[in-house]
């Protein structure tokens, strides 16, 4: 007697799942029991599968957001390309359901050090979806260890719960085949976005029409000037990989194999806290615990005074003690430095100190803070603003024409770098002016710093500069004139102890 296989998708649906930004998800225990088995014949594969009671099959499933057939998109920077592929922790930390690709952890190695276009063609073919019929019918969950109300100091207890049951559970899985062709094209190749679009589109033009000679030429240029990577799952793996040659026959050959090897390609999730319907306080505590450990809000400035690192975020700040490894909770900047409120600097755009000064030099205590078109010299030891400040930026730093400063970093008195948008200038503190040849583009001079702009920066000594943008950071080596290998790296959550920036 032929054994009947369980329906593809059942390996994930109904299970807990541990989800964090920039990490592969981890499946946890089954949270919805498998009832009596019944048979289901798929009209797509003509195969018979077993499905447990409590689970339903939809052979005409609704498409998840962003899933489509043969859509080509092109981004002009790695930052924008990666953002579209990364889990939004603010969405994952709410109560509403959302979906993620089953291959979302793939592709982080595609970043180029030089300026490049990032293009992708996505193909999503769902044969069916498998879903939980009644989300309230979950197994008993032991909630006795959940502290309420939410307290950051109880994070270990929340983490233990998440490790046991998952941060989320899988409500639905789409099953079929998914392919994504990612093409990186150096901007130095002089290919236009239209050329890239035409070259990639021609790789599946055989589905709807003949390829024009111009499109064939564009495809050849893309092949010559690009690095092509194929990501995905479902269908024949060899034929999936062959799609990297951008040949329409390879595409058509893979499509035909999806019915022979359907796999989970997208999953719909909801927070595990939504299962605690009769315990709202514990549900709220879990939701806040997840957000605290997963969501990062960008910083506007960072500087160091002795063993304390100050992080400024909007109107708030927090510190990290390098000696003890402990952080201080976030609070308003003006609580620590009331003088800033008196001059309208309750929110700081950028801040820096000058490195390499003699120990006796009083300027070692000075932090220069910027707000819109003005700046102040602030004495960190006395918490006072030097006399004569605020001043206009262009008065104190001649030659700097930026209307607003994003970040400043000084590796010494002769090398003070001001960043604004995608540009920067180098200011010489000895000559009192901007060096010749500036402004310049950040990405052309700072190899490997692929951010569209800089949120904050700090010179750490030892030839290392840290750049921050959103929830990413890059460590740059001023000796090799490039970002260190492995960067950018993510910044996950609001627990400074987990960041390990300066270890």
LUMKOL-172587 format. One record per residue: y, x, z of N, C-alpha, C in turn; residue in one letter. Coordinates in steps of 0.1 Angstrom, whole numbers, plus 5000, padded with zeros to 4 digits. Layout:
REM LUMKOL-172587
YXZYXZYXZA/...
REM end
This chain:
REM LUMKOL-172587
498850085000500050005000501250095000X/502250064991503450144990504350115002X/504850225008505750215019507150175014X/507750075021509050035018510050105026X/511050175020512050255027513150165033X/513750215044514850145049516050165039X/516950065040518050065030519050185033X/519450255022520450365024521650305030X/522250375040523350335048522950305062X/521750265064521250235078521250355087X/521250475081521250595090522650615097X/523650545092524950555099525550425105X/525250315098525850185103525350155116X/526250105125525850065139525750185149X/526050305145525950415154527350455158X/527350515170528650575175528850705167X/530150745166530550855158531750925165X/531551055166532651135172533551185161X/534851155162535751185151537051255156X/537351365150538551445153539151485140X/540451495139541151545127540651695124X/540451715111540051855106538651905110X/537851805115536451845119535451745113X/534351795109533251705104532951605115X/532651475111532251385122530851405126X/530551365139529251375145528651235148X/527551215143526851085146526251085160X/526450975167525950965181524850855181X/524550795193523450705195523750575187X/522650495185522750365179523350265189X/524350195186525050105195524749955192X/524049935181523649795177522149795174X/521349725182519949725180519449685167X/518349735162517649695150516749575153X/517049455148516149345151515049345141X/514449225140513249215131513649245117X/512649315110512949365097512649255086X/513549255076513349175065513549255052X/513049205041513149285028514349235020X/514949335013516049305004515749384991X/515849304980515749364967517149384961X/517449514958518749544952518749514937X/519749444933519849414918520349544911X/520949634918521449754912520449854910X/519549874919518449984918517049924914X/516949784916515649714914514649764924X/515149814935514249864946514249764958X/513049764965512949684977513149774989X/514049724998514349805010514149705022X/513949765034513949695046515249695053X/515649585059516949575066516749505079X/517149555090516949495103517949375105X/517449275113518349165117519549215124X/520749155121521949195126522749285117X/522149325106522749405095522749325082X/523849325075523949245062524249335050X/523749295039524049375026524949295017X/526049355012526949295003526849364990X/526349304979526149374966527349364958X/528449304963529749304956530749334966X/530749454972531549494983533049504980X/533949474989535349504987535549654987X/536449704978536649844978537549894989X/537250004996538150065006539450105000X/540450125008541750165003541650304997X/542250314985542250444978541050484970X/540050394971538750414963538950354949X/538650434938538850384925538050464915X/538050424903537250484893538150574883X/537950704883538550794874540050784875X/540650804887542050814889542350964890X/543351004883543851144884545151154891X/545251234901546451264908546751414909X/548051444908548451584909549551604919X/549351704928550351734938550951874935X/552151894939552852024936552752124948X/552052084958551852174970550652144977X/550052244984548852224992549152125003X/550352135009550652055020550451905017X/551051865005550951725001549551684997X/548851774991547451754987546551734999X/546651825008545851815020546151695029X/547351655029547751535037547051415033X/546851395020546151275014544751275017X/544151395021542751405023542351415038X/543351415047543151435061543151305069X/542351305079542351185088543651175095X/544251055095545451015102545050975116X/545351065125544851045139545650925145X/546850895141547550785146546950655142X/546350645130545550525126544250515134X/543550635135542250635142542350595156X/543550615162543750585176544150445179X/544150355170544550215172543250125172X/543449995173542349905174541849855161X/542649865150542249815137541249905131X/540349835123539349915115540049995104X/539350105100539850185089538650255083X/538850305071537750375064538050525061X/537050605061537150745057536050785048X/536250885040535250925030534151005038X/532950985034531751055040531851205037X/532751245027532851385024534151435028X/534851375038536251415041536351555046X/535251615051535351755056535251855045X/535051815033534851915022536251945016X/536452065011537552095003538652175009X/538552205023539652275029539752425025X/538752475017538852615013539552624999X/540152514994540652524981542152574980X/542752604991544152644991544352774984X/545452784976545852904969546952974977X/547053104977548153174983549453164975X/549253164962550453144954550753004951X/551952974946552352844942551352784932X/550952664934549952604925550052454924X/549552394914549352254913547952224918X/547752114925546452064930546251924924X/545251924915544951804908543451754911X/543351624912541951584915541651454907X/540451444903539951324896538851264905X/539051144909538151074919537350964912X/536050964914535250854909534450794921X/534550664922533950594934533150484928X/531750484929530950384924530050334936X/530350214941529650154952528650054947X/527350074950526349974945526249864955X/526449884968526449784978527149844991X/527349755000527749795013526849735024X/526649805034525849755046526749745058X/526749635065527649615076527049545087X/527749555099527249485111527749345110X/526749255112527049105111527949055123X/527649105135528449055147528749175155X/530049225154530449345162530349325177X/530249205182530249185196528849205202X/527849215193526449225197525949365200X/526749455206526349585208525549605220X/524849715222524049735234524949755246X/524349755258525149775270525749925270X/527049935273527650065274528050085288X/527650195294527950225308529450275309X/530350195314531750225315532150265329X/531150285338531550315352532250455354X/532150545344532750675345534150685339X/534650575334535950575327537050555338X/537950655340539050645350540150555344X/540650475353541850385349542850395360X/544150385357544650385343544450525337X/544850545324544750675318545550785325X/544850895328545451015334545051135326X/545951225322545651345315544651435323X/544851435336543951525344542551475344X/542251355339540851305339540251315325X/540851405317540451425303538951455302X/538351535311536951575311536051445312X/536451345320535651225321535651145308X/536851135302536951065289536151135278X/536251275278535551345268534051335270X/533551325282532151305284531651175279X/532451065281532150935275532050945260X/533051005254533151015239531951095234X/531551195241530351275237529051195237X/529051105246527851025248527750905238X/528850835236528850715228529650735215X/530450835214531250855202532650805205X/533650845197535050795198535150665190X/534250645180534350525171532850485169X/532750365162531450325157531550285143X/530450285135530450255121530150115119X/531150035114531049895111530349865097X/530749955088530249935074530050065067X/529150075057529050185049528950145034X/529650205026529550185011528550285006X/527650244998526550324993526550324978X/526450444972526450464958526650614954X/527650644947527950784943529450804943X/529850924947531250964947531351104942X/532351124933532551254928534051284928X/534451404932535851444931535951584925X/536651594914536851714907538251764911X/538251874918539551934923539852054914X/541052054908541452164899542752224905X/542752354907543952424911544452514900X/545652494897546352564885547552634890X/547552774889548752844893549952804885X/551052794892552252754885552752864875X/552252984878552553104869551953084856X/550952994854550252984841551152904831X/552252844836553252774828552652644822X/551552594828551052464824551852354831X/552152254824552952144829551952044836X/552551954844551751844850551151754839X/551851734828551351654817550151724810X/550251854809549151924803547851914812X/548051934825546951924834546351784834X/547251684834546751544834545951514821X/546451554810545751534797544351604797X/544351724802543151804802542051744811X/542451694822541451634831541051494826X/541951414821541651284816540651284805X/540751394797539851404785538451424789X/538251464802536851494806536051364808X/536751254808535951124809536451024799X/537151074788537750984778536650914770X/535450974770534350914762533950784767X/534350744779533950614784534750504777X/536050534774536850424768537350454754X/537150574749537750604736537450744732X/537850784720537650914715538651014720X/538351134721539251244726540151284714X/541451284716542351344705542251494706X/542651554694542551694693543551764704X/544651704706545651754716545051754730X/544251644733543651634746542551744748X/541851764737540751864738541352004740X/542552024734543252154736543652164750X/544252054756544652064770543552084779X/542352034776541152054785540752204784X/540852264772540452404771541452484779X/542752454779543752524787543552514802X/543152394806542852374820541652454824X/540652464816539452544819539852684821X/540652734812541052874812541952914824X/542852824828543852864837543652804851X/542452754854542252684867541052734874X/540952694887539752704894539252554897X/538052524893537552394894536452384904X/536552284913535552264923535052114923X/533752094924533251954924532751924938X/533251814944532851764957532251624955X/531351584964530851454963529451444968X/528851324966527451294970526951174963X/525651164962525051054954524651104940X/523651044935523151084921522551214922X/522251274910521651404909522651514912X/522251604922523151704926523451804915X/522451844907522751934896523651884886X/523551754882524451694873525851674879X/525851644892527151634899527951764898X/527251874900527852014900528352044886X/527551994876527852034862529151964857X/529751874864530951804860532151904861X/531952014867532952114868533352174855X/532552154845532952204831533952114824X/534252004831535251904825534751844812X/533451834811532851774798532451634801X/532851544792532651404794531151364794X/530351444787528851424787528251454801X/528851554808528351574821528651464831X/529851404829530251294837529351174834X/529051144822528251024818526851044823X/526351174823524951204827524851184842X/525851224850525751204864525851054868X/526750974862526850834864525550764863X/524750804853523450734851522450764862X/522650864870521650904881521950844894X/523150774896523550724909522450624914X/521950534905521050434910519650494915X/519450614910518150684915518350744928X/519550774932519750844945521050794952X/521150664956522350624962522550674976X/523750714980523950774993525250704999X/525350725012526550675018527750755014X/528850695009529950755003531250725010X/531250615018532450575026532050505038X/532750515049532350445061533550375067X/533350255072534450185079534250205094X/535250235102535150265116536050185124X/535750165137536650105147536450185160X/537550195168537450265180536350205189X/535650295197534650245206535250155216X/536550175219537150095230537249945226X/537149915213537149775208535949705212X/534849775216533649715221533749665235X/534749715243534849685257535749555259X/535249445253536049325253536449265267X/535549285276535749225289536449325299X/536749445294537349545303538649605296X/539649535296540849575288541549705294X/541449725307542049845313541349975309X/540049965309539150075305539350095289X/539449995282539650005267540950075265X/542050035272543350105270543250245274X/542550275285542450415289541750505279X/540650455273539950525262540850545250X/541550445246542450455234543550565237X/544150565248545150665251544550805253X/543350805258542650935259542350995245X/541950915236541650955222542951005216X/544050935217545350975211545851105217X/545651125230546151245236545351365231X/544151345229543251465224543251485209X/543851385202543651395187545051395180X/546051335185547351325178548351425182X/548851495172549851595175551251555168X/552251565176553651535171554351665169X/555051675157555551805153556651855163X/556751985164557752055172558952095164X/560152105170561352145163561752285165X/561252345177561652475180560652535190X/560452665190559652735200560252875202X/560252905215560753045219560053085232X/560153205235559453265247560453325256X/560353305269561053375279560153425290X/559953555290558953625299557553565296X/556853505306555553455303555553305300X/556753245299556753105295557153085280X/556352995274556652965260557152815260X/558352805255559052675254558852605241X/558352485241558152405229559152295230X/560052275220561052165219560552065208X/560551945212560051835204561051715205X/561951705195562951595196563851625208X/563951525216564751535228564051585240X/562751615238561951655249561451805248X/560851855258560351995258559151995268X/558352105266557252135275557052285274X/556352335285556152485285554652515287X/554352635283553052685285553152825291X/552452835303552452965310551353055305X/551753165299550753255293549853325304X/550453335316549653405326548653315332X/548953185335548053095342547253015332X/547753005319547052925309547252775312X/548352735319548652595322549852555315X/549952425312551152365306551852275316X/553152255313553952155321554052025312X/554051915318554151785311555551785304X/555551705293556751685285557751605292X/559051655291560151575297561451605289X/562551535292563751555284564351685286X/564851745275565451875275566651885285X/567451775286568651775294568251775309X/567051745313566651745327566551895331X/566151985323566052125326567452195324X/568052155313569352225309570452115307X/571052065318572051965316573252005308X/573552135307574652175299574552145284X/573352125279573152095265573651955262X/573451865272573951725270575451715269X/576151805276577551805276578151845262X/577451915254577951955241577151895229X/576351795232575651715222574451785216X/573851875224572651945220571351895228X/571351765230570151705237568951715227X/569251725215568151745205568451875197X/567551965196567752095190566952105177X/567552155166566952165153566152295152X/566652405158566052535157566452625169X/565752725173566052815183565352945181X/566053055186565353185185566053285194X/565353395197565753505204565653635195X/566453735197566453855189565453945196X/564453995188563454085193563954225192X/563254315200563554455199564754505206X/565354425215566554475222566154555234X/567054645239566754725251566654635263X/565954675273565754595285567054565292X/568054655291569254635298570254545290X/569954525278570854445269570954305274X/572054255277572154115282571854015271X/571854055259571453965248569953925248X/569153995256567753965257567553825264X/568553785272568453655279568953545270X/569553575259570253475250569253405241X/569353275241568653195231569653125222X/569553145209570553075200569952945196X/570652835198570152705195571052645184X/570452565175571152505164570952355164X/572052295161572052145160573052105149X/572452055138573252015126574052135121X/575352135120576152245115576652335126X/576152325138576752405149575552485156X/576052575164575052655172575652695185X/574852725195575352775208574552905212X/575152985220574453095226574153055241X/572953045244572552995257571853095266X/572353115278571753205287570553145295X/569353185291568153125297568053145312X/568653265317568453295331569353205340X/570553175335571553095343571652955338X/570952925327570952785322572352745318X/573152835313574552805310574852845295X/575852775289576252805276577352905276X/577253005268578353105268579653045264X/580753115268582053065266582353065251X/583052965246583452965232582452885223X/581452835228580452755221580452615224X/580052525215579452545202580452605191X/579852665181580652715170579952665157X/580752665146580152635133579252745129X/578152705123577152805119577752915109X/578552865099579052955090580153055095X/580753015107581653105114580953215121X/579853185128579153285135578153365127X/577653305116576753375107577253365093X/578153455089578853445076577853455064X/577953375055577153375043575953275043X/575753215055574753105055575352975052X/574952925040575552795035574652675038X/573552695044572652575047573452475056X/573352345052573952245060573252215073X/571952245073571152225085570052335085X/569752385097568752495098567452435103X/566352465096565052415101564452505111X/564552635109563952735118564552865116X/564552945126565053085126564053175133X/563853295127562953395134563653525132X/563653605143564253745142563253845146X/562953935137562054045140562754165145X/564054165145564954265150566354235146X/567354305151568754275148569054275133X/568354365126568654375111567954275103X/567054195108566154105101566053975108X/567053885105567153755111566953655100X/565853575100565553495088565853345092X/566753285083567053145085566353065074X/565652955078564952875069565552735068X/565652685056566152545053565452495041X/564752375042564052325031563052425026X/562952445013562052545007562652685005X/563852705011564552835009564752905023X/565153035021565453115033566453225029X/567153275039568053395038567753495049X/568053625046567853725056569253775060X/569553765073570853795079570753935086X/571654025084571654155090572654145102X/572154155114573054145126573954265127X/573654375121574454495123575654495113X/575354445101576454435091577254305092X/576554205099577254075101577353995088X/576354005079576353925067574953905062X/574853815053573553785046573353895036X/572053945035571754055026571854005011X/572054095002572254054988570953994983X/571053904973569853854966569353724973X/570053664982569553544989570553434986X/570053304987568653264992567553284982X/566353284987565153294979564153174983X/563153154975562153054978561153114988X/560853024998559953075009558553115003X/557953034995556653054990556453174981X/557553214975557553334966557553464974X/558253464985558453584993557353595004X/557053485011556153485022554853435017X/554053525012552753495006551753435016X/551253325012550353245021550953145029X/552353145030553053045037553252925028X/552352835027552352735016552952605021X/553652605032554352485037555452445028X/555752315026556952275018558252315025X/558152315038559352355046558752405060X/559652455068559252505081559852425092X/559052375102559552305113560052395124X/559352505127559652595138558952735135X/559552835141558952975139559253055151X/558353155154558653245165557953385161X/558753485164558253625163557553655176X/556253695175555453715187555253855191X/555853945183555554085185554354135178X/554054265178552854315171552854285157X/554054265151554054235136553654095132X/553554005142553053865138554153765140X/554253675130555153565130554353435130X/554653335138553953205137554953105131X/554453035121555152925114554452795117X/555252695120554752565123555252455113X/554352375109554752255100553852145103X/554352035108553551915111552451955121X/551251925118550151965127549352085122X/550152175115549552305110550352425115X/549652535116550452655118549852775111X/550652875108550252995100550653115108X/549853215109550153345114550353445103X/551553495103551953585092552153735097X/551653825089551653965092552754035084X/553754085091554854145084554554285079X/553454345083552954475077552254455064X/551454355063550754325050551554235041X/552554175046553454085039552653965033X/551853905042551053795038550453725050X/550153595049549553525060548153585063X/547753575075546453625079545353535073X/544153595071543053515065542753395075X/542353285069541953175077543053075080X/544253105076545453015079545852945066X/546452825067546852755080545752695088X/545952685101545052625110545652495116X/544852395119545352275125545752285139X/546652205143546952185157546552045161X/545552025169544951895172545251855187X/545851735188546051685202547251735209X/547551685221548751725228548351805241X/547151855242546851945253547052085248X/548152155253548452285249547352385251X/546552365262545452455265544452455254X/544452355245543452355234543952425222X/545152465221545752515209545352655206X/545352745216545052885214545852955204X/547152925203548052985193548053135195X/548353175208548653315210547653395218X/546353355217545253415224545053555219X/
REM end
